[in-house]
Amino acid sequence: MAPPSAREVGIDVDAGRRVSGLLQVPERSRACYVLAHGAGAGMTHAFMASVAAELAERGIATLRYQFPYMEQGGKRPDPPALAQATVRAAVAAAGRLAPGLPLIAGGKSFGGRMTSQAQATQPLAGVRGLAFLGFPLHPAKRPSDARATHLAEVQVPMLFLQGTRDALADLAMLRPVVAALGARATLHLVEEADHSFHVPARTGRKDADVLREMLDVLVAWAKGL
């Protein structure tokens, strides 16, 4: 059965800002993943669309949404306060649009980090866990764990899906970060994948194989929440 088509929705961030969203709800959904995009590509990027379609086949609804800068066609990400307000507005919208479904929040790279910062500042209503599709621990070639400091304030379960060749997450730093979070954090490493979850041709695997692996892990983790 083909996954359900995505429905366009609007999300009010504040009195002067409204962003677009795409809601995809399969029959007999078990949960809804509030899915934020990365810094360089919006909610309609092929990766985001594939994540939503694959999750729909697994009984997980998604609400993808734009950050204001992406909505306006800009390239410079919004300041953290505005990005976090957008996350909060999207989660609230998911609660209204998919009533009764447990919520998971997170997303790709920048979107996942803005979600965790919002959760650390004030728990997101209805959110039972955070799932990161490539947590950006540091800029490329500038290893640091400073971006992870706020994770200590997140009290819901967290899933880190990370490629072993991710230039934005040195495993020598990421592993201790996750370990310090204790039982509420789970790390799944995707062998040979980079920050975009591409793998070298020599592995014999395609992007679709990698995506299936990641989302099977995500769904199994979500069932345990």
C-alpha positions as CSV (number, residue, x, y, z in Angstrom):
1,M,0.0,0.0,0.0
2,A,1.3,3.4,-0.9
3,P,2.0,5.8,2.0
4,P,-0.6,8.5,2.5
5,S,0.1,11.8,0.7
6,A,1.2,14.7,2.9
7,R,-1.3,17.5,3.7
8,E,-0.2,21.1,3.8
9,V,-0.8,22.9,7.1
10,G,0.1,26.2,8.5
11,I,1.9,26.8,11.8
12,D,1.7,30.1,13.7
13,V,5.1,30.7,15.4
14,D,4.0,34.1,16.9
15,A,1.8,37.0,16.0
16,G,3.9,38.0,13.0
17,R,5.3,34.7,11.7
18,R,3.6,31.7,10.1
19,V,5.5,28.7,8.6
20,S,4.5,25.8,6.4
21,G,4.2,22.2,7.4
22,L,3.5,18.8,5.9
23,L,1.4,16.4,7.8
24,Q,1.5,12.7,6.9
25,V,-0.8,10.4,8.9
26,P,-1.1,6.7,8.0
27,E,-4.0,4.5,9.1
28,R,-3.6,3.1,12.6
29,S,-0.7,5.4,13.5
30,R,1.2,4.6,16.7
31,A,3.0,7.9,17.1
32,C,3.8,11.2,15.4
33,Y,7.3,12.4,14.8
34,V,7.7,16.2,14.7
35,L,10.5,16.4,12.1
36,A,12.7,19.4,11.7
37,H,14.9,20.0,8.7
38,G,18.7,20.6,8.7
39,A,20.4,24.0,8.1
40,G,20.9,23.7,4.4
41,A,17.6,22.2,3.0
42,G,14.0,22.5,3.9
43,M,11.2,20.1,4.7
44,T,10.6,19.1,1.0
45,H,14.2,17.8,0.6
46,A,14.4,14.3,-0.8
47,F,15.8,13.0,2.5
48,M,13.0,14.5,4.6
49,A,10.4,13.2,2.2
50,S,11.9,9.7,2.2
51,V,11.9,9.7,6.0
52,A,8.3,10.6,6.2
53,A,7.2,8.1,3.5
54,E,9.2,5.2,5.2
55,L,7.8,6.0,8.6
56,A,4.3,6.1,7.2
57,E,4.8,2.6,6.0
58,R,5.8,1.7,9.5
59,G,2.8,3.2,11.1
60,I,4.4,6.5,12.3
61,A,2.9,9.8,11.4
62,T,5.1,12.8,10.7
63,L,4.8,16.6,10.8
64,R,7.5,18.2,8.8
65,Y,7.9,22.0,9.0
66,Q,9.9,24.9,7.9
67,F,12.0,27.3,10.1
68,P,11.2,30.9,9.3
69,Y,14.5,31.6,7.4
70,M,13.8,28.7,5.1
71,E,10.2,29.7,4.7
72,Q,11.5,33.1,3.5
73,G,14.1,31.6,1.1
74,G,17.0,32.6,3.3
75,K,20.3,30.7,3.9
76,R,21.3,31.9,7.3
77,P,19.6,29.9,10.1
78,D,17.3,31.7,12.5
79,P,18.7,32.7,15.9
80,P,18.3,29.9,18.5
81,A,15.4,31.7,20.3
82,L,13.3,31.9,17.2
83,A,14.3,28.4,16.0
84,Q,13.3,27.0,19.4
85,A,10.0,28.9,19.3
86,T,9.3,27.4,15.9
87,V,10.0,23.9,17.3
88,R,7.6,24.6,20.2
89,A,4.9,25.8,17.8
90,A,5.3,22.8,15.6
91,V,4.9,20.4,18.5
92,A,1.8,22.2,19.7
93,A,0.4,22.0,16.1
94,A,1.1,18.2,16.0
95,G,-0.8,17.8,19.3
96,R,-3.8,19.5,17.7
97,L,-3.5,17.9,14.2
98,A,-2.8,14.3,15.4
99,P,-4.8,14.2,18.7
100,G,-4.2,11.2,20.9
101,L,-0.9,10.2,19.3
102,P,2.3,10.1,21.4
103,L,4.7,12.6,20.1
104,I,8.4,12.2,19.3
105,A,10.4,15.3,18.3
106,G,13.7,16.0,16.7
107,G,15.0,15.9,13.1
108,K,18.0,16.3,10.9
109,S,21.2,18.0,12.2
110,F,20.4,21.6,13.0
111,G,16.7,20.8,13.4
112,G,17.4,18.1,15.9
113,R,19.7,20.3,17.9
114,M,17.2,23.2,18.1
115,T,14.6,20.6,19.3
116,S,16.8,19.4,22.1
117,Q,17.6,23.0,23.1
118,A,13.9,23.8,23.2
119,Q,13.3,20.7,25.3
120,A,16.1,21.5,27.7
121,T,14.7,25.0,28.2
122,Q,11.2,23.9,28.9
123,P,9.7,20.4,28.2
124,L,7.8,20.2,25.0
125,A,4.1,19.3,25.7
126,G,3.3,15.7,24.9
127,V,6.8,14.8,23.7
128,R,7.9,11.4,25.0
129,G,11.3,11.3,23.4
130,L,13.8,13.0,21.0
131,A,15.2,11.3,17.9
132,F,18.2,12.9,16.2
133,L,19.1,12.1,12.6
134,G,22.7,13.1,12.7
135,F,23.3,15.3,15.8
136,P,25.7,18.1,14.9
137,L,28.1,17.9,17.8
138,H,30.5,20.4,16.4
139,P,31.4,22.2,13.1
140,A,33.4,20.2,10.6
141,K,37.2,19.9,11.5
142,R,36.5,21.7,14.9
143,P,35.9,18.9,17.4
144,S,34.2,20.0,20.6
145,D,31.4,18.8,22.8
146,A,30.2,22.3,23.8
147,R,27.0,21.9,21.8
148,A,26.0,18.9,24.0
149,T,26.1,20.7,27.3
150,H,22.3,21.4,27.3
151,L,21.5,17.7,26.8
152,A,22.0,17.1,30.5
153,E,18.8,19.1,31.0
154,V,16.8,16.8,28.7
155,Q,14.9,14.3,30.9
156,V,13.1,12.3,28.1
157,P,14.7,9.4,26.2
158,M,16.9,10.4,23.3
159,L,18.0,8.4,20.2
160,F,21.1,9.4,18.4
161,L,21.3,7.9,14.8
162,Q,24.8,8.7,13.7
163,G,27.1,7.8,10.8
164,T,30.6,6.6,11.6
165,R,32.0,9.0,9.1
166,D,30.0,12.0,10.2
167,A,32.4,15.0,10.1
168,L,30.1,16.9,12.5
169,A,30.2,14.3,15.3
170,D,33.7,12.9,16.2
171,L,32.9,9.5,17.8
172,A,35.7,10.0,20.3
173,M,33.6,12.9,21.7
174,L,30.1,11.7,20.9
175,R,30.4,8.3,22.7
176,P,31.3,9.9,26.1
177,V,28.5,12.5,25.7
178,V,25.9,9.7,25.2
179,A,27.4,7.6,28.0
180,A,27.2,10.5,30.4
181,L,23.4,10.8,29.7
182,G,22.9,7.4,31.1
183,A,19.9,5.1,30.4
184,R,17.9,7.9,28.7
185,A,20.2,8.0,25.7
186,T,20.7,5.4,23.0
187,L,23.4,5.6,20.3
188,H,23.0,3.7,17.0
189,L,25.9,3.9,14.6
190,V,25.4,3.5,10.9
191,E,28.6,2.1,9.5
192,E,30.4,4.1,6.9
193,A,27.7,6.7,6.7
194,D,28.5,10.4,6.6
195,H,26.5,13.4,8.0
196,S,24.0,13.0,5.1
197,F,23.8,9.3,5.6
198,H,25.5,8.5,2.3
199,V,27.8,5.5,2.3
200,P,30.7,4.7,-0.1
201,A,29.9,2.6,-3.2
202,R,32.5,0.0,-1.9
203,T,30.1,-0.9,0.9
204,G,27.6,-2.4,-1.6
205,R,24.8,-0.5,0.2
206,K,22.5,2.2,-1.2
207,D,21.1,5.2,0.5
208,A,17.7,3.4,0.7
209,D,19.3,0.5,2.6
210,V,20.8,2.9,5.1
211,L,17.5,4.7,5.6
212,R,15.7,1.5,6.2
213,E,18.2,0.5,8.9
214,M,17.9,3.9,10.6
215,L,14.1,4.0,10.6
216,D,13.7,0.4,11.7
217,V,15.9,1.3,14.8
218,L,13.8,4.5,15.3
219,V,10.5,2.6,15.2
220,A,11.7,-0.1,17.6
221,W,13.0,2.6,20.0
222,A,9.7,4.5,19.8
223,K,7.7,1.3,20.7
224,G,9.7,1.2,23.9
225,L,8.8,4.7,25.0
